[in-house]
């Protein structure tokens, strides 16, 4: 029987989500836990990959197993043997023919950064520290230029193996709050697919525009030329969290 899991993890100590030789990964920890629970090697498939240092609040995963454990209890059983920085939050029997990699329609990421001269011990794991005072209105105006279907070739890091660089951004929103006494910004991006480091580059460009380190015209130039050099630097992985994977159907009981 196939089961679907909602998985959360702190990516700080992981070399990424996908299994690697001689490196600690989210997939590796899930498969170790599954083997301990089921007594046989069990392959776990994730809905997509996240890079080293990137977090997830609701990654999707699937596994096939023969077990008397009720589907809704499987997450709890697996989490008992999982380490503290990765847990299965919810579980269910997968719909007939379900494939968590092919079923994804949209994903939502949140990039968080705070502005301070000194790294804050309570924020440093889950948000990037930057300096300056970004103009929220300028950042929001720039978001409108990024929404929709575009060729995002300039918004990918070296090493991307994507066959096409055209992607659709469904929405981008920016919120501002105070966390631990310092200004915090949250950039939420929902899209149908993303290139390598695309969200971190988007976030960097919005920050740069907010701080007058870049101009909105740079976005149009980047779309037109595909040149990475037109844009601001890639922001650190620690600020990025995968917040939602939308398959278009409810998978878990509320």
N, C-alpha and C positions, 0 to 999 in steps of 0.2 A: 504494500500500500504506500502511496505517496503522501508525505506530510509537508506542510508549508510552515515556516517559522518566521517570526519577526525578531530580528536580532539587533541588539544595541552594543556598541563597543567604544571604548576610549582608545583611539588609535596611536597614542603616544609611544607605546612600547612595541608596536607591530611594524613589520616591514611591508605592510600593505595587507589587503584582504585575501588576495589569491595565494594559493599554496606555492611555496618556493622551497628549493633545497637549501638546507642549512640556515633557515631564517624563520623567525616566529611570525606566523600569520593568523588571521582570523579563521580562515578556512581550515588550517591545520589544527587549531584548538577545537573547533566544532567537530572535526572528524575524530579527534582523540576522545572527546567526550562521548560521541555516538558509539564508538567502539567499546568504550567502558560500559555503556548502558545496554547495548544490544549483544555484546560478546563476539561480534564479527566485524571485519572492516566495512565501513559504511561511507560512501561518497556523499559529500555535501556540496550542493551547487548554489552559488550566490547569484542574485539578479544582475549583478555588475560588480566591477572592481573599484576599490578605493585605494589611493596611494598611501605610502608610508606617512604616518602622522595624522591622517585624516580620520575623523570620527564618524559614527553613525548612530542615529536615534531610532531608526526603523528600516534597517536593511532587510531585504527578503532573502530567504534561503529555502531550499527544499532537500529532502532526503527520502529514500525508499527504504522501508523497514517492515519486518514482520514482528509485531510486538503487541502484548495484551494491554499496554498502557493506553488509556483513552487519549484521543487526539488532542483534546484541549488541555491535558495534563502533561503532555510530552515536553513542553517548554520548561515547566517546573522541574521535571526529572533531569533534563539535560543541564539545567542551570545549577543544580546541586553539585555537579562535578566539573563545571566550567570555572575558569579563574575569575577573579574579581573584575577584570577589565573587559570581559565579554560575557553577555548573558542572552539567553533566549527569553524574550519578554512575553510572546504569545505563540500559540501553535494551533493548527487545525488540520483536518483532512483536506487535501488539495482537491479542487474540482477535477472532474474527468478530463484527461488529456492535458492537464496543466503543466506548463514549462515556465519557470519563473524568469528565465532570461528572455523568452520570446513574448511573454505576456505583458511586459512593461510598456505603458503608454506614455507616462510622464514621470519625471523625478524632480524633487524639490531639494535644493541645497541652501544652507544658510552660511554666509561668511560673516564672522564676527571679528571686529577689531576695536581696541580701545586706545585713547590718545593720552599718553603720559610719558614723562621723561625717564621714569624708572619702571621696570617690569614689576607687575603686581603679583605676589605669590598666589593669590586666590583666583587669578584670571589667566595666568600664563599658559596653562595647559589647553584651554579651550578658546582662546582669542589671541590674535596677533597684536603686539604693541607697536603703535605707530606714533608719530608726533604731528603737531599742527592742530588746527581747528577747522575741519572740513565744513564747507558751506553746504548744508543739507539741501537747500533749494537747487543749487547747481548740480548736485549729484542726482537728484530726482529728475531734473530736466534731461540729463544725459541718459537716464534709464530708457526714456522714450525712444532714443535713437537705436537702442540695442534690441528692443522687442521686435518680434516678427521673424521672418525667414531671411537669413543673410548667409553669405560665405564668410565663415569665421576662421579662415586660414591664418590670419594674423593673431588669433586668440588661442593658439595652441603652442605647446612647448615642443622643442626638438625631441624626436623619438616617437611621435604619434604615427600610428600605422593605419589610420583611418583612410578608407578608400575615397571618401568624399568629405569635404569640409563645410558643406552646407548644413546648417542646423536651424531649428526653430525655437526661439525663446518665447514661451507663452506669456510670461509676466516677470517683472522685476520690481521689487519694492524695497524701500530702505526705511528702517526705523531707528530712532535715537532714544537712548535711555541713560540713566546713571547707574553704574554697577561698582560697588565697593568704593564709591566716592569719586569715580572718574567717568568721563564721557565714553559711552559704548555705542557702536553702530552695528546694525544687523542688516545685511544685504541678502534678501531671499530671492532665489532665481528658480523658476519652474520652466523646464524645457523638455522636449521630446528626445533629446540626446545631447551629449556633451563630448567635446574633444579633450585631449590630454591637457590637464591644468587649465581648462577653459574658464571655469568659475573663478579660480584664483587670479587669472589675468583680468577678467572682467572687473572683479572687485578692486584690483590694483588701479585700473584705469579710472574707475569711479572715485576712488580716494584721491587720485592725482588731480582729477578735474575739480573736486571739492576743495582742494588745497591750492588751486591755481598753479599746479605743477604741470598741467596738461590742458589742452583746449578741446572743446567739443568737436572741432573740425578734425581732430586727430582720429576720431572714430570713423568718420566718413573716408578719410585717407587710408585707414587700415583696411576697411572693407574693399576699397578700390584696388589697392596694391597687394594685399595679402602679406605685407611686411611686418614681422613681429617687432622690428625696431621702432615702428611708429608709436608703440604703446609703452606704458609704464611697466615696471618690473612685476614679476610674479610674486604675490604675497605668500607668506609662510603657510605650510600645511596645517598647522595647529588651529587656525581660525575656521577651518572648513568642516561642516557637519552635513552628512546626508540625512535629511529630515523626513522624507516621505518617498515611497515608491508606489505609484498609482497604476494598478492593473485594470482599472475600469470596472471591477466587480468587488463586492465585499468578500474578504477572505477569512475574517475572524469575527467571532461573536462579540458584540459590544458589552 
